[in-house]
Amino acid sequence: MYRYDEFDHAFVKARVAEFRDQVKRRLSGELTEEQFKPLRLMNGVYLQLHAYMLRIAIPYGTLSPRQMRMLAHIARTYDKGYGHFTTRQNLQFHWPALKDIPDILEKLAEVEMHAIQTSGNCIRNVTADHFAGAAADEVADPRPYAEILRQWSSLHPEFSYLPRKFKIAVTGAERDRAAVQVHDIGLHLKKDAGGRLGFAVYVGGGLGRTPMVAKKIRDFLPEEDLLSYTTAILRVYNLHGRRDNKYKARIKILVHETGTEELAAQVEREFAALKDGELKLPEADIAAIQAYFAPPALPPRPEGDAAIAAASAADRSFADWMRRNLHTHRNPDYASVTISLKGIGEVPGDASADQMEAVADLAERYGFDEIRVSHEQNLILPHVARADLKAVYDRLREIGLATSNAGLVTDIIACPGLDYCALANARSIPVAQQISSRFASQARQEEIGDLKIKISGCINACGHHHVGHIGILGVEKKGAELYQVTLGGSGDENTAIGEIIGRGFGPDEIVDAVETIIETYLANRQDRHETFLAAYRRLGPAPFKEALYGREAKAA
């Protein structure tokens, strides 16, 4: 993992001291809430429905056990005993008292963490593939490049007040697990014919009010040009992005209105003036950052297969978990473990302080001191010996985190919604809980197969509903909550925005509607191997509309 240098320590310490003074002035009445707002947003503090919320940065989703234990301590000491992991690989505390937030930030600084650039019109927390550095299908670990971008972007004077928030994601495998095509800049690591590392560059993706899939503007960008080219994109956006209308301020609108070819030409002209300058990355600098992410020395553990076979035969639940919650590691004696934060009927993405501490213990004992946060709101132990999987599973079961549902219908992404968020129009959490409970049967989930349900409580799409195989958007209509359904979305290397299927459903109808959609899929799929997404793309919306709306669909 990356470790802070002297500059990092001094920088974060100074920011905490500055914010402590700002909070003191707000509590004394010297600052009004309106005056305080831009100051708190610079430090990851939001004002939600019932309390302030603190969003903590977890760059590229990588945590140490020490850091996880600090998050647990903060949850227990300053919040209500839990934290919420988000789709940007961050963590949110929803109930801190404003007077305590400087102390929380000071505690975070002790373990090399902060909340800077988790809000505001700046470059936000850079995200990456949660299996980075471990996955068998990886071209290269994307996290060193994410770290380079983090260092370059932190309080960048030219890009601290952009037209709107700006998000970057990096992935290092052919299979995109970082959803790069729905980011302002998406970087897909690859090798050219000569074996050189570089990036396919995507620009202008995003969800929210106007969902758009990013456009590829460079098929191959050499790794040494990463900062020069990223700067060129940001400069074009900073110069031409809308500042008169926040709904049209994202770079996706600029790409759409300017045209991909013209915007790419502008970026290339800016890049031409930068590429041979000080932003060109020396090989030595790249190597120095990569050294922080060197994989752990993994001793041979060939006994794993025999241990797994014996344990699976004796424990059906363990066999289910093995089938769903493991990802293939580059070392055949090891696996990456998904720890589901989607227990049946529970709040997606929430983890208690006790659970966080237990995961930290597991990472130390079995996981070579690494934990990841996925953008799907789960936790990952990237390096676990297959021989130790039963021990890991048994401990997860003890703490209520052994749900065998990774990628299944109950592995639901959901934003906090109207239970917490001042921007929300409808509740997300109860809908997720009800769907999870409806499909609780492990056998039924396995029969349905891979299926991603994503729920947002408002058009800002923090639950990524646009790219759900089944997406659910909560809206307000005549003072009541209503849920709009989209089908066929995807956030992988074949990204697609889901299609609105028809009129919305009330809170007492939406779970039945989801079940109808799934039963229609099961009745129409070619065989058990055809996934929901594949079937929808083959069939189109007609059979689903017919099942949901009957005569209405025929009339339409």
BADO-292387 format. One record per residue (C-alpha): residue in three letters; x, y, z. Coordinates in steps of 0.1 Angstrom, whole numbers, padded with zeros to 4 digits, always signed. Example, Ala and Ser with C-alpha at 12.3 -4.5 7.8 and 13.67 -1.06 7.14 Angstrom:
2
ALA+0123-0045+0078
SER+0137-0011+0071
END
This chain:
556
MET+0000+0000+0000
TYR+0010+0036-0004
ARG+0023+0053+0027
TYR+0022+0090+0034
ASP+0055+0109+0030
GLU+0064+0140+0051
PHE+0044+0163+0028
ASP+0013+0142+0031
HIS+0015+0142+0069
ALA+0020+0180+0071
PHE-0007+0187+0045
VAL-0034+0166+0062
LYS-0024+0179+0097
ALA-0027+0215+0085
ARG-0061+0209+0069
VAL-0074+0194+0102
ALA-0063+0224+0122
GLU-0078+0248+0097
PHE-0111+0230+0097
ARG-0112+0228+0135
ASP-0111+0266+0136
GLN-0138+0268+0110
VAL-0161+0245+0130
LYS-0155+0265+0161
ARG-0165+0297+0143
ARG-0197+0280+0129
LEU-0207+0267+0164
SER-0202+0301+0179
GLY-0224+0317+0153
GLU-0195+0337+0137
LEU-0202+0318+0104
THR-0236+0312+0091
GLU-0245+0278+0075
GLU-0243+0294+0041
GLN-0208+0307+0048
PHE-0198+0274+0063
LYS-0211+0253+0035
PRO-0182+0256+0010
LEU-0157+0251+0039
ARG-0173+0219+0051
LEU-0177+0205+0016
MET-0140+0209+0011
ASN-0136+0185+0041
GLY-0162+0159+0031
VAL-0190+0172+0054
TYR-0226+0172+0041
LEU-0257+0184+0058
GLN-0283+0156+0054
LEU-0319+0153+0065
HIS-0312+0146+0102
ALA-0276+0153+0108
TYR-0242+0161+0093
MET-0226+0133+0073
LEU-0189+0128+0069
ARG-0176+0110+0038
ILE-0141+0095+0042
ALA-0118+0089+0012
ILE-0106+0054+0006
PRO-0084+0059-0025
TYR-0088+0032-0051
GLY-0107+0012-0024
THR-0076-0001-0005
LEU-0075-0003+0033
SER-0051-0017+0058
PRO-0063-0035+0090
ARG-0051-0006+0110
GLN-0072+0018+0090
MET-0103-0004+0092
ARG-0099-0006+0130
MET-0098+0032+0131
LEU-0130+0033+0111
ALA-0146+0009+0136
HIS-0134+0031+0165
ILE-0149+0062+0150
ALA-0182+0044+0143
ARG-0184+0032+0179
THR-0172+0065+0195
TYR-0186+0092+0174
ASP-0215+0076+0154
LYS-0242+0050+0160
GLY-0219+0020+0158
TYR-0217+0015+0120
GLY-0205+0029+0087
HIS-0219+0029+0052
PHE-0196+0018+0023
THR-0205+0036-0009
THR-0203+0031-0047
ARG-0172+0053-0049
GLN-0153+0030-0026
ASN-0156+0055+0002
LEU-0172+0052+0037
GLN-0198+0075+0051
PHE-0207+0082+0087
HIS-0243+0095+0089
TRP-0246+0107+0125
PRO-0215+0125+0137
ALA-0219+0157+0157
LEU-0204+0187+0141
LYS-0183+0195+0172
ASP-0167+0160+0169
ILE-0158+0161+0132
PRO-0123+0178+0137
ASP-0115+0151+0163
ILE-0126+0124+0138
LEU-0104+0139+0111
GLU-0075+0140+0136
LYS-0080+0103+0143
LEU-0081+0096+0106
ALA-0048+0114+0101
GLU-0032+0091+0126
VAL-0038+0062+0101
GLU-0031+0082+0069
MET-0067+0089+0060
HIS-0087+0120+0054
ALA-0119+0133+0038
ILE-0104+0158+0014
GLN-0120+0159-0021
THR-0148+0136-0013
SER-0172+0165-0022
GLY-0173+0198-0040
ASN-0165+0207-0076
CYS-0131+0191-0077
ILE-0115+0158-0088
ARG-0130+0132-0064
ASN-0117+0100-0050
VAL-0101+0080-0078
THR-0115+0045-0080
ALA-0102+0012-0094
ASP-0109-0025-0098
HIS-0114-0040-0063
PHE-0094-0072-0074
ALA-0065-0051-0085
GLY-0031-0067-0080
ALA-0046-0101-0075
ALA-0069-0110-0105
ALA-0057-0137-0129
ASP-0070-0117-0159
GLU-0052-0085-0151
VAL-0029-0068-0176
ALA-0014-0047-0148
ASP-0023-0034-0114
PRO-0042-0001-0119
ARG-0036+0012-0084
PRO-0002+0028-0089
TYR-0017+0050-0117
ALA-0047+0058-0094
GLU-0022+0069-0068
ILE-0003+0090-0092
LEU-0035+0107-0102
ARG-0044+0111-0065
GLN-0011+0129-0057
TRP-0014+0150-0089
SER-0050+0161-0082
SER-0048+0168-0045
LEU-0057+0205-0041
HIS-0046+0210-0077
PRO-0048+0249-0079
GLU-0060+0248-0115
PHE-0087+0222-0109
SER-0100+0229-0074
TYR-0131+0249-0087
LEU-0143+0230-0117
PRO-0177+0236-0133
ARG-0188+0205-0115
LYS-0175+0174-0097
PHE-0151+0152-0116
LYS-0147+0115-0113
ILE-0119+0092-0126
ALA-0117+0054-0126
VAL-0089+0030-0137
THR-0092-0007-0145
GLY-0064-0031-0154
ALA-0082-0062-0168
GLU-0100-0068-0201
ARG-0131-0073-0180
ASP-0140-0039-0166
ARG-0148-0041-0129
ALA-0144-0004-0123
ALA-0172+0009-0146
VAL-0148+0032-0164
GLN-0173+0041-0191
VAL-0196+0059-0167
HIS-0169+0082-0154
ASP-0158+0117-0165
ILE-0125+0101-0174
GLY-0122+0063-0177
LEU-0088+0047-0181
HIS-0085+0011-0193
LEU-0050-0003-0189
LYS-0038-0024-0219
LYS-0006-0033-0238
ASP+0002-0024-0274
ALA+0016-0047-0300
GLY+0051-0040-0286
GLY+0042-0049-0251
ARG+0042-0013-0238
LEU+0017-0003-0211
GLY-0008+0024-0218
PHE-0045+0033-0216
ALA-0076+0034-0237
VAL-0090+0068-0227
TYR-0128+0074-0223
VAL-0143+0108-0216
GLY-0178+0121-0208
GLY-0195+0092-0191
GLY-0218+0097-0162
LEU-0252+0089-0147
GLY-0275+0113-0129
ARG-0301+0134-0146
THR-0286+0128-0181
PRO-0270+0094-0182
MET-0243+0089-0209
VAL-0218+0063-0218
ALA-0183+0078-0222
LYS-0167+0082-0256
LYS-0133+0067-0264
ILE-0110+0095-0275
ARG-0076+0076-0274
ASP-0072+0039-0282
PHE-0037+0039-0266
LEU-0020+0065-0244
PRO+0015+0056-0233
GLU+0017+0054-0195
GLU+0043+0082-0193
ASP+0018+0106-0208
LEU-0009+0099-0182
LEU-0007+0133-0164
SER-0001+0154-0195
TYR-0032+0140-0212
THR-0054+0141-0181
THR-0044+0177-0176
ALA-0053+0185-0213
ILE-0088+0170-0208
LEU-0093+0190-0175
ARG-0081+0222-0192
VAL-0105+0219-0220
TYR-0133+0211-0196
ASN-0124+0239-0172
LEU-0123+0264-0201
HIS-0156+0254-0219
GLY-0177+0236-0193
ARG-0210+0252-0183
ARG-0210+0273-0151
ASP-0244+0289-0156
ASN-0264+0257-0152
LYS-0254+0230-0127
TYR-0275+0204-0146
LYS-0255+0210-0177
ALA-0221+0214-0161
ARG-0206+0179-0163
ILE-0181+0171-0190
LYS-0205+0146-0205
ILE-0227+0176-0216
LEU-0196+0193-0231
VAL-0187+0162-0250
HIS-0223+0158-0262
GLU-0227+0195-0273
THR-0192+0199-0288
GLY-0191+0165-0305
THR-0166+0137-0297
GLU-0143+0144-0327
GLU-0140+0182-0320
LEU-0135+0177-0283
ALA-0108+0151-0289
ALA-0091+0175-0313
GLN-0091+0202-0286
VAL-0076+0178-0261
GLU-0050+0167-0286
ARG-0040+0203-0292
GLU-0037+0210-0255
PHE-0018+0177-0251
ALA+0007+0186-0278
ALA+0017+0217-0258
LEU+0021+0196-0226
LYS+0035+0162-0235
ASP+0072+0170-0235
GLY+0070+0192-0204
GLU+0073+0186-0167
LEU+0042+0164-0165
LYS+0058+0135-0185
LEU+0062+0107-0160
PRO+0098+0093-0157
GLU+0101+0056-0156
ALA+0118+0059-0122
ASP+0088+0077-0107
ILE+0064+0052-0120
ALA+0086+0024-0106
ALA+0088+0041-0072
ILE+0050+0042-0069
GLN+0046+0007-0082
ALA+0069-0005-0055
TYR+0043+0005-0029
PHE+0019-0019-0046
ALA+0042-0049-0049
PRO+0021-0081-0043
PRO+0028-0099-0011
ALA+0051-0129-0010
LEU+0026-0158-0012
PRO+0041-0190+0001
PRO+0030-0222-0017
ARG-0002-0238-0002
PRO-0010-0268-0024
GLU-0032-0284+0003
GLY-0060-0261-0006
ASP-0080-0282-0030
ALA-0081-0312-0007
ALA-0092-0290+0022
ILE-0119-0274+0002
ALA-0132-0307-0012
ALA-0136-0321+0023
ALA-0151-0289+0038
SER-0176-0285+0009
ALA-0188-0321+0012
ALA-0194-0316+0049
ASP-0210-0281+0047
ARG-0234-0272+0020
SER-0235-0235+0030
PHE-0197-0233+0026
ALA-0200-0249-0008
ASP-0226-0222-0018
TRP-0203-0195-0005
MET-0173-0209-0024
ARG-0193-0209-0056
ARG-0204-0173-0054
ASN-0180-0153-0033
LEU-0146-0162-0047
HIS-0126-0147-0076
THR-0098-0164-0094
HIS-0063-0153-0082
ARG-0032-0152-0103
ASN-0017-0177-0079
PRO-0036-0210-0081
ASP-0031-0217-0044
TYR-0050-0185-0035
ALA-0083-0167-0041
SER-0099-0133-0037
VAL-0128-0133-0013
THR-0159-0111-0015
ILE-0173-0103+0019
SER-0210-0095+0012
LEU-0224-0065+0030
LYS-0258-0075+0017
GLY-0272-0099+0043
ILE-0308-0110+0036
GLY-0331-0081+0046
GLU-0302-0059+0058
VAL-0291-0024+0047
PRO-0268-0027+0016
GLY-0233-0014+0023
ASP-0236-0011+0061
ALA-0210-0027+0084
SER-0210-0025+0122
ALA-0179-0015+0142
ASP-0176-0051+0155
GLN-0178-0064+0119
MET-0151-0040+0107
GLU-0128-0051+0135
ALA-0134-0087+0127
VAL-0126-0081+0090
ALA-0094-0063+0101
ASP-0085-0094+0121
LEU-0091-0117+0092
ALA-0070-0095+0069
GLU-0041-0097+0093
ARG-0044-0134+0100
TYR-0053-0147+0065
GLY-0052-0118+0040
PHE-0017-0103+0041
ASP-0029-0071+0056
GLU-0051-0059+0027
ILE-0087-0051+0025
ARG-0106-0036-0005
VAL-0139-0018-0008
SER-0158-0025-0041
HIS-0179+0000-0059
GLU-0206-0026-0055
GLN-0206-0019-0017
ASN-0189-0051-0006
LEU-0155-0058+0011
ILE-0127-0079-0005
LEU-0099-0099+0010
PRO-0077-0100-0022
HIS-0051-0126-0011
VAL-0064-0156+0008
ALA-0049-0191+0007
ARG-0074-0216-0005
ALA-0064-0238+0023
ASP-0076-0211+0047
LEU-0110-0205+0031
LYS-0130-0226+0055
ALA-0115-0208+0085
VAL-0123-0174+0069
TYR-0159-0186+0061
ASP-0165-0198+0096
ARG-0154-0165+0111
LEU-0175-0145+0087
ARG-0205-0167+0095
GLU-0200-0159+0132
ILE-0202-0121+0125
GLY-0230-0123+0100
LEU-0210-0116+0069
ALA-0211-0150+0052
THR-0240-0144+0028
SER-0234-0164-0004
ASN-0248-0139-0028
ALA-0221-0121-0047
GLY-0235-0111-0081
LEU-0270-0126-0073
VAL-0304-0109-0070
THR-0299-0101-0033
ASP-0265-0084-0039
ILE-0283-0051-0043
ILE-0266-0017-0047
ALA-0286+0010-0030
CYS-0280+0046-0020
PRO-0291+0058+0015
GLY-0322+0075-0001
LEU-0348+0094+0018
ASP-0340+0078+0051
TYR-0309+0100+0052
CYS-0304+0122+0021
ALA-0318+0157+0017
LEU-0317+0154-0021
ALA-0337+0121-0022
ASN-0373+0118-0034
ALA-0379+0083-0022
ARG-0366+0056+0001
SER-0341+0031-0013
ILE-0332+0010+0017
PRO-0366-0005+0025
VAL-0371-0015-0012
ALA-0337-0032-0012
GLN-0346-0050+0021
GLN-0379-0062+0008
ILE-0365-0075-0025
SER-0338-0093-0006
SER-0363-0109+0017
ARG-0385-0119-0012
PHE-0356-0137-0029
ALA-0340-0151+0003
SER-0339-0187-0008
GLN-0304-0197-0019
ALA-0318-0222-0043
ARG-0340-0196-0060
GLN-0312-0171-0062
GLU-0290-0198-0079
GLU-0318-0206-0103
ILE-0320-0170-0114
GLY-0283-0166-0117
ASP-0262-0135-0123
LEU-0284-0104-0119
LYS-0276-0069-0108
ILE-0303-0048-0092
LYS-0294-0012-0084
ILE-0316+0014-0066
SER-0314+0052-0064
GLY-0336+0074-0043
CYS-0333+0103-0067
ILE-0322+0113-0102
ASN-0286+0119-0090
ALA-0282+0081-0093
CYS-0258+0074-0064
GLY-0272+0038-0066
HIS-0261+0035-0103
HIS-0296+0024-0113
HIS-0291+0034-0149
VAL-0265+0006-0153
GLY-0284-0021-0133
HIS-0297-0051-0152
ILE-0328-0041-0133
GLY-0326-0004-0122
ILE-0350+0012-0098
LEU-0353+0050-0095
GLY-0374+0065-0067
VAL-0392+0097-0077
GLU-0419+0119-0061
LYS-0453+0123-0078
LYS-0481+0143-0063
GLY-0465+0140-0029
ALA-0461+0102-0030
GLU-0431+0079-0036
LEU-0431+0062-0070
TYR-0405+0038-0085
GLN-0395+0039-0121
VAL-0380+0007-0136
THR-0352+0004-0162
LEU-0340-0028-0178
GLY-0309-0039-0197
GLY-0283-0016-0182
SER-0247-0027-0176
GLY-0216-0011-0162
ASP-0189-0034-0176
GLU-0168-0033-0207
ASN-0201-0034-0227
THR-0217-0005-0208
ALA-0253+0003-0216
ILE-0279+0026-0201
GLY-0311+0008-0191
GLU-0344+0014-0209
ILE-0374+0028-0190
ILE-0399+0000-0192
GLY-0431+0020-0185
ARG-0451+0038-0158
GLY-0438+0037-0123
PHE-0449+0016-0093
GLY-0459+0025-0058
PRO-0440+0013-0027
ASP-0465-0015-0023
GLU-0461-0026-0059
ILE-0424-0024-0067
VAL-0413-0057-0052
ASP-0441-0076-0070
ALA-0430-0058-0102
VAL-0394-0070-0098
GLU-0406-0105-0092
THR-0428-0104-0124
ILE-0397-0092-0144
ILE-0376-0121-0130
GLU-0403-0147-0136
THR-0407-0134-0172
TYR-0370-0139-0177
LEU-0371-0174-0163
ALA-0400-0184-0185
ASN-0383-0170-0217
ARG-0346-0178-0213
GLN-0331-0203-0237
ASP-0315-0223-0210
ARG-0300-0220-0175
HIS-0268-0206-0190
GLU-0285-0175-0206
THR-0282-0147-0181
PHE-0309-0121-0175
LEU-0289-0095-0194
ALA-0283-0117-0223
ALA-0319-0127-0224
TYR-0331-0091-0223
ARG-0308-0081-0251
ARG-0321-0110-0272
LEU-0358-0105-0263
GLY-0361-0067-0260
PRO-0386-0051-0237
ALA-0418-0064-0252
PRO-0424-0096-0231
PHE-0415-0077-0199
LYS-0439-0049-0207
GLU-0466-0074-0215
ALA-0461-0092-0182
LEU-0460-0059-0162
TYR-0487-0039-0179
GLY-0509-0064-0199
ARG-0534-0045-0220
GLU-0516-0012-0214
ALA-0485-0026-0232
LYS-0506-0039-0261
ALA-0523-0005-0265
ALA-0490+0012-0265
END
